[in-house]
């Protein structure tokens, strides 16, 4: 994408919306920026004109940003338009990530990124580099690695399970691994789902079976 003329930001939190707008203007000074704070508002903007870049939050007041992504992908296919669709969210669980990618997202950025990092990732779009937060790229990599092996858990998930089995709380696990509380909680949910367990006691038993404690 040599020129980026129009960006649509769908975000319902004013501060986050202003932060994203600032990043876009730094990354693409030539681009105009439109904003929407809801699924309904975003769809109305799409009827007016298709953007070159769309930043979409997943948790919106009137529904899911996944609906906006699907609408963008449908418009992209129908019009043959070049639209880069990027998720910007706090949601980092596997379901949100893979649903967004299957729906048509070209990138996935977490709001915990610094402004400079976000600007750099957006600028990478010019070189066809998908804007992905490092933790999201790692989760994607670990997911496909796990798919190829017998162990359903990714390496980071095994670390989290090991610490949980040793009695550490989720906040403490996050601190020890240098990740956010939301990321640690997401790992715990994924571990429970993959191991088909519903409690810490069951997870600890699984950790013991796997030689982690």
N, C-alpha and C positions, 0 to 999 in steps of 0.2 A: 504494500500500500504506500504509494509515493506521496499522495496528498490526502489529508484528512480534513474535510470541510465542515462536517456536522457530527456532533456527538449528542446522544440522548442518555441522560442519567435518570434512572428510576430508583429513588431512595426516599423513604418516608421520614427519616430523622434529619432535621434541618442542619445540624452540625456536621453530620456525615456527608450530607449532600454538598455543603459548602466545601468540605475537605476534598471530595472527589472532583468538584468543579475546579478548584484551585490546581489540583494535580493535572487535570486535562489541559488547562490553559498553559501550564508550564511545559507540558510535554508537546502540545500542539498549539502554539500561539496563533496560528492562522485559522483555527477551527471555531465555529460558533457552537455554543452549548445550550441545549434545551434540557429542561428538567421536568420530572413528573414525580408525584409522591404516592402513586397508587397504580394498581393494575389498570383500572379504568382510564386513568390519566395517560398512562404509557400507550395504551391501545389507541387513544384519541390522537396522540402525537404521531403514531405510526401511520394513521390514516392521512395525516397532513403531508408527511414526507418520511422517507426511509433514511435513517442515519448511516454514516460510515462506521461509527463506533457506538456501541450500546453498553453501558455499565448498569447491571441489574442486581438489586438487592433481592434476596430470596424471601425474607419475612416482611411482607407488606400488610398494611392495615386491612385491606379489602381482599386479600388472597395471597397467592404464592407468586413469586417472581418467575417460577418455572413456567407459568402461563404466558408471561411476557417473552421468555426465551423461545417457547414453542411458536408464538406468533411471529417473532423475528425470523426464526428459521423457515417458517412457511412463506413469509414474504420474500426472504432471500432466494428460496427455490423458485417461487412463482415469477419473480421479477428478474432473476439472474443477477441480483445486486450483490455487490461486495460489501458485506456488513461483518464487522468483527464484534462478536458477542462475548462479553466478559462478565462473569459473576463477581460481585463485590459484596461480601457478607461476613458474618461471624460464624456461620454454620460450616463445620468442617467434618461432619460425619459422612460415612461412605455413601449412605442413601442420597444425601443432598448432592454430593460431588458427582456421583455416577448418573443420577437422574438428569442433572444439568448438562453433563457432557453428552448423554444420549439424546437430549432434547435439542442440542445444537450449540452449546457453549464452546467457545474457542479458548477460554482462559478462566482462571478461578483465583481470585485475590481475596485474602483475608484482611479485614479492617484493622488488624493489629499491626500492619506494616507501617513503616515510617513514610512520611510524605516523599522523601528523596527516593526511597525504594520503589514506591508506587509510580513515581514519574519515570524512573528508569525502566520499569517493566512495561509501561505504556509505550515508551519510545521504542522498545524492542519490536513493537508491532510492525514498524516500518521494514524491519529485516525478517519479517515472518516468524518472529520468535513468540511462541504462545506465552502470554502473561500468567505465570503460575507462582503462587507463594511457594517458598521452598518446602514447607511442611506438606503442602498439597502434592507437590511433585513427588516427594518421598512416599506419601501414602499411595499414590498411583503405582509407583515402582514396587513397593512392598506388596500391594494387592496382586499384581500380576506374578510376582515371584511366588507368593503363597499359593496362587492358583496352580502353579506348576509342581508344587511339592505336596507331601502328605500332611504337613503341619499347616492348619488353616490360619495360624497366627503369624503376623508379620513380626520382624525382629523387635520393633519398638513395642508392639503389643505384648510380646513375651516379657520385656523389661517391666512393663506396667503390671502384668499379672504377677510376676515375681515379687514386686514390692508390695502389692496388695496382699499377697499370701503371707508376707512377713509382718503384716499388721499395720502398715502405713495407711494413713487416710489419703483421700484423693487430693486435697490441697497440698499435703506433704509430698505426694508422688510428683505433682506438678512442679513443686519447688526443687526437688532432687534431680529431675530430668531437665530442668530449665525450659519448661513449656507452660502455657497458660492453663488456668483451671479448666476452661472450656475444652481445650484440646485433650487434657487428661480425662475429663468426663466422657468425651467422645470415644477415646480409646477403651474406656471401661465398658461403655455400651456395646462397642463392636466386639469386645472379648466375650461378653455375656452372650451375644447373639451367635457368634461363631462356635462357641463351646456348648451352646444350648443350656446355659445355666441361668439361674435367677437370683442367686445370692452370693455374698462373699464366701460363705462356707463352702458352697459348691465349687466356686472358682478356686479356692484354696486347695480343695481335693484334686481338682484337675491339674493345678500347678505341681502338686506332689507327684501325681502320676507321670508328669512330664519331666520330673527331675529338677524342677526349678527351685525347690526348697528342701 
